[in-house]
C-alpha cells in the first residue's frame, strides 16, 4: 500500500505542482461538477451561454449605441459590443466564482484533504467552455461581416488571442482567490466587492472605445485597469479598431503574474487556519 505524508507548505509562496498534477482527476471532477450544477435545474440549460451575451449585446446596442450614440470607432456595433462582453464575462465569472472558494466549500475542506488550489483552478478551466461557446457565436457573426462588409480588418495580432485568454483567466483567478482569502475573516467585504465589480465593468472599455476618452487623467485611470489592454487588443486583432500597445499589454501581463504570486501567498496563509476563522 502506497503511503502519502501530508506536510504543511514550507513557504507561503510555494506551489506543489507535482501534488496538483496527482490530483488532476479531481480537477476534472470539479470541472464537470461546475458545468452540470450551474444549469442543472434550468429550462434551456447551456443555451444560456448563448442567450445571455445576445441579450446583453442587444441592450448595449439599444442603450449605448442607439440612445447614447456612443462611437464604436467605425466597427459594427454587434461585433464591437460582443468582443467586450465575452472578455468581461469570462473575467467576471472566474473572479466571482473563485471569490467564494473558502466559504462555498468549507464543509468539504473540513472533512478531506486535497490541494485547495484545485477548486479555483477548476473554476477557471470550466468557464473556458462558456467562453468557447460565446467565442464561436462571435466567430459566426464575424464571418458574416468579414465576407460581406469592409468594416472589419483582422491582422497579425490574432496570434495573441490565446495569450489574451490566459491573461483574462489569470487575472480572474488572482483577484478571486485574493478576495476569497480576505472574506474568510471579513465577511462584509463580500458586499463591497460585489459593488466594486459592477463599477469595474464601466472602468473597462466594453461599451465604449478607449479613443473617446479625451480627458488625460481619466484616460490614464482606465489604462491602469489591467483588463483595458486585453479588451482593446482583442478588438484590434479582430476588428482592426482599438488601441494596441505592446507596453500596455506587457503591463497587464506583469500585473497578472505579480497578482497571482501575491494572491497565492495570501491563499496559502489563510488555508492553514481558515477552518478556525470561518
Backbone as CSV, one residue per row, in Angstrom:
resi,resn,N_x,N_y,N_z,CA_x,CA_y,CA_z,C_x,C_y,C_z
1,UNK,0.849,-1.198,0.000,0.000,0.000,0.000,0.885,1.250,0.000
2,UNK,0.588,2.147,-0.906,1.378,3.380,-1.004,0.944,4.365,0.066
3,UNK,1.915,4.943,0.736,1.640,5.905,1.789,1.955,7.310,1.295
4,UNK,1.144,8.255,1.731,1.381,9.658,1.378,1.404,10.469,2.658
5,UNK,2.454,11.227,2.837,2.612,12.050,4.024,2.222,13.480,3.684
6,UNK,1.282,14.029,4.433,0.820,15.392,4.212,1.559,16.319,5.162
7,UNK,2.281,17.260,4.623,3.036,18.215,5.432,2.634,19.628,5.036
8,UNK,2.774,20.588,5.971,2.424,21.969,5.637,3.414,22.547,4.643
9,UNK,2.966,23.597,3.926,3.862,24.270,2.982,5.053,24.858,3.723
10,UNK,6.219,24.672,3.139,7.416,25.215,3.758,7.484,26.732,3.629
11,UNK,6.928,27.260,2.591,6.886,28.713,2.407,5.546,29.102,1.843
12,UNK,5.137,30.321,2.128,3.807,30.762,1.735,3.646,30.884,0.233
13,UNK,4.743,31.159,-0.474,4.624,31.385,-1.910,4.768,30.104,-2.723
14,UNK,5.066,28.999,-2.054,5.327,27.760,-2.785,4.051,27.105,-3.290
15,UNK,4.170,26.466,-4.452,3.088,25.660,-5.006,3.657,24.288,-5.329
16,UNK,3.028,23.260,-4.803,3.472,21.897,-5.080,2.836,21.451,-6.388
17,UNK,3.543,21.706,-7.495,2.988,21.378,-8.812,2.811,19.878,-8.983
18,UNK,3.703,19.088,-8.404,3.575,17.633,-8.502,2.307,17.152,-7.811
19,UNK,1.997,17.780,-6.669,0.788,17.404,-5.946,-0.455,17.775,-6.741
20,UNK,-0.459,18.968,-7.343,-1.586,19.374,-8.172,-1.772,18.420,-9.345
21,UNK,-0.655,17.956,-9.919,-0.746,17.021,-11.044,-1.326,15.681,-10.591
22,UNK,-0.956,15.244,-9.383,-1.506,13.984,-8.865,-3.014,14.069,-8.686
23,UNK,-3.519,15.266,-8.437,-4.955,15.452,-8.221,-5.655,15.950,-9.487
24,UNK,-5.058,15.683,-10.651,-5.657,16.146,-11.911,-7.037,15.523,-12.156
25,UNK,-7.235,14.281,-11.679,-8.556,13.662,-11.833,-9.600,14.406,-11.013
26,UNK,-9.193,14.903,-9.853,-10.110,15.680,-9.019,-10.445,17.006,-9.688
27,UNK,-9.452,17.606,-10.353,-9.702,18.832,-11.107,-10.758,18.572,-12.170
28,UNK,-10.612,17.450,-12.880,-11.590,17.090,-13.902,-12.982,16.889,-13.320
29,UNK,-13.047,16.295,-12.130,-14.338,16.068,-11.488,-15.002,17.387,-11.119
30,UNK,-14.212,18.325,-10.590,-14.753,19.638,-10.232,-15.202,20.404,-11.482
31,UNK,-14.459,20.244,-12.570,-14.842,20.905,-13.817,-16.205,20.408,-14.281
32,UNK,-16.391,19.094,-14.263,-17.689,18.528,-14.667,-18.795,18.976,-13.723
33,UNK,-18.487,19.022,-12.433,-19.488,19.459,-11.453,-19.905,20.901,-11.699
34,UNK,-18.929,21.759,-11.946,-19.233,23.173,-12.164,-20.124,23.376,-13.381
35,UNK,-19.847,22.602,-14.431,-20.622,22.750,-15.668,-22.047,22.240,-15.477
36,UNK,-22.191,21.088,-14.813,-23.508,20.466,-14.654,-24.377,21.231,-13.665
37,UNK,-23.799,21.604,-12.529,-24.579,22.236,-11.461,-25.098,23.608,-11.867
38,UNK,-24.323,24.341,-12.659,-24.679,25.719,-12.979,-26.052,25.837,-13.633
39,UNK,-26.378,24.911,-14.522,-27.653,24.988,-15.236,-28.471,23.703,-15.082
40,UNK,-28.285,23.001,-13.956,-28.928,21.703,-13.762,-30.443,21.788,-13.774
41,UNK,-31.033,22.754,-13.090,-32.489,22.843,-12.981,-33.017,24.074,-13.717
42,UNK,-32.472,24.333,-14.881,-32.943,25.438,-15.708,-33.731,24.885,-16.894
43,UNK,-34.518,25.743,-17.524,-35.380,25.311,-18.626,-34.583,25.088,-19.907
44,UNK,-33.721,26.034,-20.248,-32.990,25.905,-21.508,-31.537,25.489,-21.308
45,UNK,-31.120,25.305,-20.050,-29.798,24.768,-19.759,-28.650,25.571,-20.345
46,UNK,-27.691,24.861,-21.007,-26.495,25.529,-21.542,-26.786,26.581,-22.603
47,UNK,-28.021,26.621,-23.116,-28.347,27.659,-24.100,-28.210,29.051,-23.503
48,UNK,-28.204,29.137,-22.152,-27.970,30.430,-21.505,-26.598,30.988,-21.876
49,UNK,-25.670,30.085,-22.226,-24.356,30.538,-22.659,-24.466,31.447,-23.877
50,UNK,-25.486,31.205,-24.707,-25.699,31.988,-25.916,-26.708,33.111,-25.684
51,UNK,-27.780,32.792,-24.940,-28.850,33.768,-24.715,-28.332,34.992,-23.968
52,UNK,-27.532,34.779,-22.934,-27.052,35.902,-22.115,-26.247,36.920,-22.920
53,UNK,-25.220,36.491,-23.674,-24.473,37.505,-24.437,-25.303,38.170,-25.520
54,UNK,-26.228,37.419,-26.136,-27.062,38.001,-27.184,-27.948,39.101,-26.605
55,UNK,-28.609,38.825,-25.473,-29.471,39.824,-24.848,-28.664,41.028,-24.373
56,UNK,-27.478,40.760,-23.831,-26.622,41.851,-23.354,-26.185,42.748,-24.501
57,UNK,-25.785,42.136,-25.611,-25.347,42.913,-26.769,-26.505,43.729,-27.337
58,UNK,-27.697,43.142,-27.378,-28.875,43.874,-27.876,-29.150,45.102,-27.014
59,UNK,-29.066,44.921,-25.692,-29.279,46.048,-24.782,-28.199,47.103,-24.963
60,UNK,-26.946,46.670,-25.158,-25.852,47.617,-25.407,-26.097,48.427,-26.676
61,UNK,-26.580,47.743,-27.705,-26.839,48.408,-28.973,-27.974,49.433,-28.841
62,UNK,-28.987,49.086,-28.047,-30.123,49.990,-27.874,-29.742,51.196,-27.005
63,UNK,-29.127,50.900,-25.847,-28.846,51.959,-24.869,-27.635,52.801,-25.264
64,UNK,-26.496,52.135,-25.469,-25.259,52.882,-25.706,-25.073,53.271,-27.176
65,UNK,-25.488,52.379,-28.090,-25.344,52.685,-29.495,-26.475,53.514,-30.053
66,UNK,-27.725,53.236,-29.587,-28.885,53.940,-30.112,-29.231,55.210,-29.370
67,UNK,-29.392,55.106,-28.061,-29.805,56.263,-27.257,-28.631,57.207,-26.961
68,UNK,-27.538,56.633,-26.428,-26.388,57.473,-26.058,-25.524,57.855,-27.257
69,UNK,-25.700,57.152,-28.368,-24.952,57.450,-29.592,-23.435,57.379,-29.384
70,UNK,-22.988,56.410,-28.609,-21.556,56.264,-28.375,-20.868,55.676,-29.602
71,UNK,-19.667,56.144,-29.851,-18.907,55.694,-31.009,-18.403,54.268,-30.833
72,UNK,-18.274,53.559,-31.951,-17.644,52.240,-31.953,-16.416,52.254,-32.861
73,UNK,-15.900,53.421,-33.126,-14.716,53.603,-33.985,-14.920,53.028,-35.378
74,UNK,-16.153,53.047,-35.863,-16.414,52.561,-37.208,-16.642,51.072,-37.316
75,UNK,-16.507,50.341,-36.211,-16.725,48.891,-36.225,-18.222,48.600,-36.106
76,UNK,-18.692,47.483,-36.664,-20.102,47.106,-36.496,-20.457,47.004,-35.024
77,UNK,-21.569,47.584,-34.625,-21.937,47.623,-33.217,-22.002,46.237,-32.592
78,UNK,-22.613,45.291,-33.275,-22.802,43.966,-32.695,-21.460,43.299,-32.394
79,UNK,-20.475,43.472,-33.275,-19.156,42.888,-33.045,-18.395,43.656,-31.970
80,UNK,-18.521,44.973,-32.000,-17.834,45.815,-31.012,-18.256,45.441,-29.595
81,UNK,-19.561,45.376,-29.349,-20.051,45.059,-28.008,-19.819,43.599,-27.644
82,UNK,-19.890,42.707,-28.629,-19.704,41.290,-28.332,-18.290,40.990,-27.878
83,UNK,-17.305,41.620,-28.516,-15.910,41.422,-28.116,-15.713,41.811,-26.655
84,UNK,-16.185,42.995,-26.289,-16.020,43.456,-24.913,-16.736,42.563,-23.919
85,UNK,-17.938,42.120,-24.284,-18.736,41.326,-23.351,-18.187,39.928,-23.117
86,UNK,-17.724,39.239,-24.166,-17.232,37.880,-23.947,-15.938,37.896,-23.137
87,UNK,-15.118,38.944,-23.320,-13.916,39.087,-22.483,-14.308,39.330,-21.031
88,UNK,-15.244,40.262,-20.830,-15.636,40.611,-19.472,-16.375,39.469,-18.782
89,UNK,-17.255,38.764,-19.499,-17.983,37.648,-18.901,-17.026,36.590,-18.368
90,UNK,-16.001,36.267,-19.153,-15.046,35.246,-18.709,-14.284,35.717,-17.479
91,UNK,-13.822,36.950,-17.513,-13.104,37.502,-16.365,-13.986,37.554,-15.123
92,UNK,-15.191,38.099,-15.265,-16.083,38.260,-14.123,-16.533,36.913,-13.563
93,UNK,-16.795,35.935,-14.424,-17.196,34.607,-13.961,-16.077,33.959,-13.155
94,UNK,-14.850,34.031,-13.677,-13.711,33.463,-12.949,-13.533,34.159,-11.602
95,UNK,-13.628,35.470,-11.621,-13.440,36.254,-10.409,-14.531,35.967,-9.370
96,UNK,-15.787,36.050,-9.780,-16.896,35.870,-8.840,-16.943,34.461,-8.261
97,UNK,-16.709,33.470,-9.093,-16.824,32.093,-8.624,-15.637,31.660,-7.767
98,UNK,-14.433,32.146,-8.076,-13.284,31.807,-7.234,-13.270,32.614,-5.945
99,UNK,-13.984,33.731,-5.930,-14.002,34.577,-4.726,-14.755,33.932,-3.566
100,UNK,-15.476,32.849,-3.829,-16.213,32.146,-2.769,-15.607,30.770,-2.490
101,UNK,-14.344,30.584,-2.850,-13.699,29.277,-2.715,-13.790,28.729,-1.302
102,UNK,-13.443,29.530,-0.307,-13.440,29.058,1.069,-14.842,28.945,1.650
103,UNK,-15.656,29.976,1.481,-16.987,29.971,2.080,-17.909,28.929,1.451
104,UNK,-17.799,28.711,0.148,-18.691,27.777,-0.535,-18.289,26.314,-0.330
105,UNK,-17.030,26.092,0.046,-16.543,24.713,0.182,-16.041,24.409,1.590
106,UNK,-16.496,25.172,2.580,-15.963,25.000,3.924,-16.230,23.615,4.499
107,UNK,-17.401,23.029,4.223,-17.705,21.696,4.752,-16.792,20.641,4.146
108,UNK,-16.597,20.725,2.846,-15.730,19.762,2.168,-14.282,19.931,2.606
109,UNK,-13.831,21.173,2.735,-12.462,21.426,3.157,-12.203,20.905,4.566
110,UNK,-13.246,20.903,5.400,-13.085,20.460,6.778,-13.084,18.958,6.943
111,UNK,-13.449,18.223,5.902,-13.571,16.766,6.024,-12.468,15.991,5.316
112,UNK,-11.950,16.522,4.228,-10.984,15.763,3.438,-9.871,16.677,2.950
113,UNK,-8.686,16.115,2.820,-7.560,16.903,2.345,-7.388,16.754,0.837
114,UNK,-7.130,17.845,0.192,-6.651,17.912,-1.186,-6.132,19.327,-1.383
115,UNK,-5.292,19.549,-2.371,-4.771,20.911,-2.587,-5.913,21.885,-2.824
116,UNK,-6.005,22.908,-2.012,-7.147,23.824,-2.100,-7.179,24.587,-3.424
117,UNK,-6.026,24.756,-4.049,-5.988,25.473,-5.325,-6.702,24.708,-6.439
118,UNK,-6.983,23.424,-6.191,-7.709,22.620,-7.172,-9.055,23.265,-7.510
119,UNK,-9.745,23.788,-6.496,-11.092,24.340,-6.684,-11.083,25.583,-7.584
120,UNK,-10.304,26.618,-7.273,-10.308,27.793,-8.169,-9.752,27.504,-9.553
121,UNK,-8.784,26.600,-9.653,-8.249,26.244,-10.971,-9.339,25.587,-11.814
122,UNK,-10.125,24.708,-11.192,-11.219,24.053,-11.906,-12.260,25.063,-12.381
123,UNK,-12.486,26.100,-11.587,-13.446,27.140,-11.972,-12.978,27.854,-13.241
124,UNK,-11.705,28.233,-13.262,-11.158,28.954,-14.419,-11.225,28.086,-15.675
125,UNK,-10.909,26.809,-15.535,-10.919,25.914,-16.693,-12.347,25.641,-17.160
126,UNK,-13.270,25.403,-16.230,-14.652,25.106,-16.616,-15.314,26.295,-17.297
127,UNK,-14.937,27.495,-16.917,-15.512,28.687,-17.556,-15.015,28.872,-18.984
128,UNK,-13.967,28.130,-19.355,-13.499,28.174,-20.730,-14.551,27.608,-21.685
129,UNK,-15.388,26.686,-21.189,-16.455,26.144,-22.030,-17.415,27.252,-22.431
130,UNK,-17.826,28.031,-21.455,-18.727,29.136,-21.737,-18.068,30.144,-22.672
131,UNK,-16.817,30.474,-22.379,-16.104,31.403,-23.247,-16.013,30.865,-24.666
132,UNK,-15.715,29.561,-24.795,-15.571,28.961,-26.108,-16.860,29.011,-26.920
133,UNK,-17.996,28.725,-26.265,-19.288,28.771,-26.953,-19.594,30.192,-27.409
134,UNK,-19.369,31.155,-26.525,-19.638,32.551,-26.877,-18.682,33.044,-27.956
135,UNK,-17.446,32.558,-27.911,-16.476,32.958,-28.932,-16.868,32.389,-30.293
136,UNK,-17.389,31.152,-30.326,-17.827,30.567,-31.589,-19.019,31.328,-32.159
137,UNK,-19.895,31.807,-31.268,-21.003,32.659,-31.726,-20.452,33.928,-32.350
138,UNK,-19.454,34.503,-31.691,-18.812,35.701,-32.240,-18.179,35.409,-33.595
139,UNK,-17.501,34.262,-33.724,-16.851,33.890,-34.979,-17.869,33.756,-36.100
140,UNK,-19.041,33.195,-35.784,-20.082,33.027,-36.797,-20.552,34.383,-37.328
141,UNK,-20.829,35.311,-36.409,-21.273,36.650,-36.815,-20.123,37.404,-37.481
142,UNK,-18.941,37.204,-36.960,-17.742,37.851,-37.510,-17.502,37.411,-38.947
143,UNK,-17.701,36.114,-39.202,-17.511,35.587,-40.547,-18.447,36.240,-41.546
144,UNK,-19.681,36.495,-41.114,-20.645,37.152,-41.993,-20.147,38.543,-42.389
145,UNK,-19.706,39.324,-41.404,-19.230,40.680,-41.688,-17.921,40.656,-42.471
146,UNK,-17.102,39.647,-42.225,-15.800,39.567,-42.888,-15.961,39.412,-44.402
147,UNK,-16.971,38.643,-44.802,-17.169,38.386,-46.229,-18.207,39.309,-46.880
148,UNK,-18.914,40.079,-46.075,-19.954,40.938,-46.636,-19.797,42.407,-46.285
149,UNK,-18.690,42.759,-45.641,-18.517,44.145,-45.227,-17.041,44.508,-45.231
150,UNK,-16.765,45.774,-45.391,-15.384,46.258,-45.368,-15.056,46.907,-44.027
151,UNK,-15.895,46.645,-43.011,-15.743,47.327,-41.723,-14.869,46.567,-40.733
152,UNK,-14.474,45.349,-41.055,-13.614,44.582,-40.166,-12.283,44.317,-40.854
153,UNK,-11.208,44.436,-40.076,-9.864,44.316,-40.645,-8.990,43.473,-39.717
154,UNK,-9.086,42.138,-39.806,-8.240,41.280,-38.963,-6.772,41.466,-39.319
155,UNK,-5.908,41.199,-38.360,-4.478,41.384,-38.585,-3.684,40.357,-37.795
156,UNK,-2.374,40.488,-37.828,-1.476,39.502,-37.220,-1.631,39.405,-35.706
157,UNK,-2.236,40.403,-35.093,-2.442,40.370,-33.642,-3.386,39.249,-33.227
158,UNK,-4.053,38.613,-34.195,-4.909,37.460,-33.892,-4.119,36.345,-33.204
159,UNK,-2.823,36.285,-33.472,-1.973,35.264,-32.859,-1.878,35.444,-31.347
160,UNK,-2.236,36.620,-30.868,-2.164,36.903,-29.433,-3.416,36.459,-28.679
161,UNK,-4.449,36.008,-29.383,-5.711,35.668,-28.722,-5.550,34.623,-27.626
162,UNK,-4.790,33.524,-27.831,-4.601,32.573,-26.719,-3.961,33.214,-25.498
163,UNK,-3.013,34.129,-25.742,-2.358,34.822,-24.624,-3.367,35.700,-23.887
164,UNK,-4.245,36.356,-24.639,-5.255,37.215,-24.024,-6.215,36.404,-23.158
165,UNK,-6.567,35.206,-23.614,-7.456,34.341,-22.832,-6.771,33.914,-21.531
166,UNK,-5.503,33.536,-21.633,-4.742,33.147,-20.431,-4.640,34.312,-19.460
167,UNK,-4.383,35.515,-19.976,-4.281,36.685,-19.119,-5.611,36.988,-18.428
168,UNK,-6.708,36.854,-19.169,-8.024,37.105,-18.591,-8.324,36.119,-17.469
169,UNK,-8.079,34.834,-17.744,-8.296,33.818,-16.712,-7.369,34.010,-15.526
170,UNK,-6.111,34.395,-15.796,-5.154,34.612,-14.712,-5.550,35.764,-13.813
171,UNK,-6.041,36.849,-14.405,-6.489,37.997,-13.617,-7.713,37.621,-12.787
172,UNK,-8.652,36.886,-13.387,-9.835,36.457,-12.647,-9.468,35.544,-11.499
173,UNK,-8.535,34.616,-11.744,-8.084,33.700,-10.697,-7.370,34.453,-9.584
174,UNK,-6.469,35.362,-9.958,-5.707,36.099,-8.952,-6.580,36.951,-8.058
175,UNK,-7.435,37.763,-8.660,-8.326,38.596,-7.857,-9.314,37.747,-7.063
176,UNK,-9.768,36.646,-7.661,-10.760,35.798,-6.998,-10.230,35.151,-5.733
177,UNK,-9.054,34.524,-5.797,-8.535,33.857,-4.613,-8.071,34.870,-3.570
178,UNK,-7.692,36.068,-4.011,-7.349,37.119,-3.050,-8.576,37.537,-2.262
179,UNK,-9.678,37.786,-2.966,-10.918,38.177,-2.299,-11.429,37.044,-1.413
180,UNK,-11.342,35.805,-1.903,-11.790,34.654,-1.116,-11.009,34.548,0.192
181,UNK,-9.720,34.817,0.129,-8.880,34.749,1.334,-9.244,35.845,2.325
182,UNK,-9.526,37.047,1.820,-9.834,38.175,2.698,-11.219,38.048,3.329
183,UNK,-12.176,37.487,2.583,-13.551,37.424,3.092,-13.777,36.282,4.081
184,UNK,-12.781,35.430,4.305,-12.944,34.402,5.334,-13.021,35.032,6.729
185,UNK,-12.356,36.168,6.879,-12.335,36.852,8.173,-13.240,38.066,8.188
186,UNK,-13.302,38.756,7.073,-14.104,39.977,7.000,-15.248,39.762,6.004
187,UNK,-16.362,39.258,6.476,-17.469,38.880,5.601,-18.094,40.082,4.889
188,UNK,-18.076,41.256,5.518,-18.716,42.415,4.893,-17.975,42.883,3.644
189,UNK,-16.745,42.395,3.449,-16.007,42.738,2.242,-16.678,42.152,1.000
190,UNK,-17.477,41.102,1.186,-18.175,40.496,0.055,-19.137,41.490,-0.580
191,UNK,-19.858,42.239,0.253,-20.803,43.242,-0.245,-20.060,44.344,-0.985
192,UNK,-18.967,44.816,-0.387,-18.155,45.858,-1.018,-17.564,45.356,-2.325
193,UNK,-17.124,44.123,-2.339,-16.509,43.540,-3.523,-17.507,43.455,-4.684
194,UNK,-18.729,43.016,-4.412,-19.753,42.922,-5.453,-20.033,44.293,-6.076
195,UNK,-20.035,45.322,-5.254,-20.259,46.683,-5.735,-19.088,47.145,-6.611
196,UNK,-17.867,46.807,-6.186,-16.671,47.200,-6.931,-16.643,46.548,-8.308
197,UNK,-17.040,45.276,-8.388,-17.032,44.566,-9.669,-17.996,45.225,-10.651
198,UNK,-19.154,45.658,-10.159,-20.124,46.331,-11.026,-19.555,47.633,-11.579
199,UNK,-18.875,48.401,-10.716,-18.264,49.650,-11.173,-17.078,49.379,-12.096
200,UNK,-16.367,48.297,-11.819,-15.183,47.938,-12.577,-15.508,47.750,-14.061
201,UNK,-16.682,47.204,-14.347,-17.071,46.977,-15.732,-17.107,48.286,-16.516
202,UNK,-17.551,49.365,-15.858,-17.641,50.656,-16.537,-16.289,51.348,-16.613
203,UNK,-15.316,50.857,-15.847,-13.951,51.380,-15.946,-13.151,50.608,-16.974
204,UNK,-13.823,49.692,-17.670,-13.213,48.895,-18.739,-13.902,49.257,-20.047
205,UNK,-13.161,49.495,-21.119,-13.779,49.906,-22.399,-14.556,48.781,-23.080
206,UNK,-15.704,48.460,-22.510,-16.554,47.403,-23.060,-17.636,48.000,-23.945
207,UNK,-18.293,49.048,-23.466,-19.380,49.667,-24.232,-18.936,50.980,-24.871
208,UNK,-17.676,51.293,-24.744,-17.129,52.496,-25.374,-15.672,52.223,-25.757
209,UNK,-15.167,52.874,-26.790,-13.758,52.707,-27.166,-12.863,53.605,-26.330
210,UNK,-11.649,53.179,-26.126,-10.700,53.988,-25.359,-10.448,55.322,-26.046
211,UNK,-10.604,55.360,-27.367,-10.321,56.578,-28.127,-11.263,57.727,-27.787
212,UNK,-12.448,57.435,-27.229,-13.392,58.506,-26.935,-13.102,59.187,-25.593
213,UNK,-12.155,58.647,-24.838,-11.784,59.245,-23.556,-10.735,60.318,-23.815
214,UNK,-11.160,61.568,-23.785,-10.253,62.664,-24.104,-9.508,63.203,-22.907
215,UNK,-10.138,63.205,-21.750,-9.509,63.750,-20.548,-8.330,62.875,-20.140
216,UNK,-7.173,63.480,-20.015,-5.943,62.712,-19.803,-5.955,61.928,-18.492
217,UNK,-6.419,62.555,-17.418,-6.419,61.877,-16.120,-7.356,60.673,-16.133
218,UNK,-8.525,60.813,-16.749,-9.479,59.708,-16.826,-8.945,58.606,-17.731
219,UNK,-8.309,58.993,-18.816,-7.733,58.002,-19.736,-6.639,57.198,-19.042
220,UNK,-5.808,57.892,-18.251,-4.752,57.203,-17.509,-5.337,56.232,-16.503
221,UNK,-6.403,56.646,-15.827,-7.066,55.792,-14.847,-7.585,54.513,-15.505
222,UNK,-8.195,54.653,-16.673,-8.744,53.490,-17.376,-7.628,52.591,-17.889
223,UNK,-6.523,53.170,-18.321,-5.408,52.376,-18.838,-4.678,51.623,-17.731
224,UNK,-4.794,52.099,-16.486,-4.211,51.378,-15.358,-4.946,50.065,-15.121
225,UNK,-6.215,50.037,-15.486,-7.017,48.826,-15.375,-6.396,47.735,-16.249
226,UNK,-5.939,46.610,-15.691,-5.259,45.579,-16.495,-6.154,44.932,-17.543
227,UNK,-7.474,45.035,-17.395,-8.377,44.456,-18.391,-8.498,45.332,-19.637
228,UNK,-8.116,46.593,-19.524,-8.256,47.515,-20.650,-7.456,47.070,-21.862
229,UNK,-6.186,46.742,-21.665,-5.344,46.345,-22.791,-5.817,45.043,-23.415
230,UNK,-6.391,44.151,-22.602,-6.878,42.871,-23.127,-8.056,43.094,-24.062
231,UNK,-9.032,43.889,-23.617,-10.214,44.157,-24.435,-9.834,44.922,-25.703
232,UNK,-9.004,45.946,-25.550,-8.614,46.755,-26.698,-7.784,45.949,-27.702
233,UNK,-6.908,45.085,-27.220,-6.109,44.252,-28.121,-6.986,43.240,-28.844
234,UNK,-7.963,42.680,-28.133,-8.902,41.742,-28.742,-9.649,42.425,-29.885
235,UNK,-10.092,43.653,-29.643,-10.801,44.409,-30.686,-9.866,44.729,-31.860
236,UNK,-8.667,45.135,-31.531,-7.721,45.489,-32.589,-7.400,44.280,-33.465
237,UNK,-7.238,43.118,-32.836,-6.877,41.910,-33.575,-7.985,41.455,-34.508
238,UNK,-9.230,41.556,-34.055,-10.347,41.031,-34.833,-11.007,42.074,-35.735
239,UNK,-11.107,43.299,-35.259,-11.837,44.322,-35.997,-10.931,45.349,-36.678
240,UNK,-9.675,45.406,-36.240,-8.782,46.421,-36.784,-9.001,47.780,-36.150
241,UNK,-9.875,47.838,-35.139,-10.172,49.074,-34.413,-9.855,48.849,-32.936
242,UNK,-9.172,49.795,-32.336,-8.823,49.638,-30.932,-7.418,50.145,-30.678
243,UNK,-7.059,50.234,-29.426,-5.742,50.745,-29.034,-4.825,49.561,-28.755
244,UNK,-3.802,49.419,-29.556,-2.842,48.327,-29.363,-1.502,48.895,-28.940
245,UNK,-0.990,48.390,-27.833,0.292,48.849,-27.316,1.007,47.675,-26.648
246,UNK,2.203,47.370,-27.134,2.977,46.309,-26.509,3.290,46.651,-25.055
247,UNK,3.556,47.910,-24.781,3.885,48.329,-23.414,2.704,48.115,-22.482
248,UNK,1.511,48.502,-22.941,0.318,48.345,-22.110,-0.023,46.869,-21.921
249,UNK,0.178,46.079,-22.964,-0.086,44.648,-22.869,0.916,43.980,-21.928
250,UNK,2.173,44.405,-21.996,3.199,43.866,-21.093,2.887,44.238,-19.657
251,UNK,2.381,45.464,-19.459,1.985,45.894,-18.111,0.920,44.962,-17.540
252,UNK,-0.103,44.646,-18.346,-1.177,43.773,-17.880,-0.657,42.369,-17.579
253,UNK,0.269,41.887,-18.413,0.821,40.543,-18.211,1.644,40.485,-16.925
254,UNK,2.492,41.484,-16.721,3.299,41.526,-15.490,2.399,41.697,-14.273
255,UNK,1.370,42.538,-14.407,0.408,42.735,-13.330,-0.232,41.408,-12.963
256,UNK,-0.602,40.615,-13.962,-1.221,39.319,-13.713,-0.273,38.395,-12.942
257,UNK,0.992,38.348,-13.356,1.969,37.476,-12.685,2.183,37.893,-11.238
258,UNK,2.328,39.194,-11.007,2.531,39.685,-9.645,1.290,39.440,-8.789
259,UNK,0.118,39.645,-9.386,-1.127,39.412,-8.667,-1.263,37.950,-8.260
260,UNK,-0.972,37.035,-9.187,-1.065,35.613,-8.877,-0.081,35.236,-7.762
261,UNK,1.133,35.772,-7.840,2.116,35.477,-6.800,1.664,35.971,-5.439
262,UNK,1.207,37.223,-5.380,0.744,37.786,-4.113,-0.487,37.050,-3.589
263,UNK,-1.414,36.727,-4.491,-2.643,36.050,-4.091,-2.361,34.657,-3.534
264,UNK,-1.388,33.961,-4.137,-1.035,32.623,-3.655,-0.431,32.691,-2.259
265,UNK,0.359,33.737,-2.000,0.918,33.923,-0.657,-0.205,34.071,0.369
266,UNK,-1.174,34.939,0.064,-2.299,35.144,0.982,-3.139,33.881,1.093
267,UNK,-3.369,33.221,-0.031,-4.177,31.994,-0.057,-3.534,30.915,0.801
268,UNK,-2.228,30.700,0.632,-1.525,29.683,1.431,-1.530,30.025,2.907
269,UNK,-1.473,31.310,3.215,-1.500,31.733,4.615,-2.862,31.467,5.245
270,UNK,-3.913,31.790,4.506,-5.277,31.652,5.043,-5.694,30.198,5.159
271,UNK,-5.305,29.343,4.191,-5.780,27.974,4.183,-5.283,27.155,5.385
272,UNK,-4.227,27.637,6.030,-3.698,26.931,7.190,-4.642,27.004,8.397
273,UNK,-5.378,28.098,8.489,-6.206,28.291,9.691,-7.624,28.773,9.387
274,UNK,-8.046,28.651,8.109,-9.340,29.248,7.771,-10.503,28.524,8.450
275,UNK,-10.360,27.224,8.768,-11.438,26.494,9.426,-11.695,27.048,10.828
276,UNK,-10.663,27.565,11.476,-10.827,28.167,12.794,-11.476,29.541,12.682
277,UNK,-11.333,30.184,11.513,-11.850,31.531,11.320,-13.269,31.537,10.785
278,UNK,-13.505,30.663,9.797,-14.770,30.702,9.087,-15.928,30.067,9.864
